[in-house]
Amino acid sequence: MFAKPMPGYTTAAAEGDVTVLLIGMRVNHFWAVHHWGRVMLAMLRMLRELEKDPGRGLLGRVLLTASPRTYYVVQYWESKDKLYAYAKAPDAFHHKAWGIVNRKLRAGKTRGHVGLWHETYIAPEGSYESIYFDMPPFGLAGAKGALPVERRGRTAAARLAHRSERA
């Protein structure tokens, strides 16, 4: 059930551009659980949907809590095109959930009980690096695979300078 740590130093086996989505919610009023609870359940439902269909492009995710009010997911995607395709797919739960949110906004039925946010980053090859020590594959390495750090360089500068053999 739990991944075993990989001994020593490792790095992510990512090649090419990396697409990262940070997406989350903030509970503005704890007593309004009937509002923010639905949002949290919708977030979890979307993750389950993506994990059941790897063809949609989600490679990995990490659930995080920034505070008792703020929860978010770091998502690693195959490409920005796959991320955009999921966001727009009429058969995906995301499409239905955003339809509900937008209808409530237009009808003036939101009361600020829960905040939503997302940030998308496209990191070109050569502009990201990673290092892990005695860790199971995590984060970018959990999404793209891990390899011994020597394959990419012992320093951050060396790993940032690494280019795939395909380039």
Salt bridges, closest charged atoms under 4 A:
GLU15 OE2 - ARG152 NH2 2.70
GLU15 OE2 - HIS162 NE2 3.98
GLU51 OE2 - ARG61 NE 2.69
ASP53 OD2 - ARG56 NE 3.58
GLU78 OE1 - LYS82 NZ 3.43
ASP91 OD2 - ARG56 NH2 2.80
GLU129 OE1 - ARG159 NE 2.62
GLU150 OE2 - ARG154 NH1 3.08
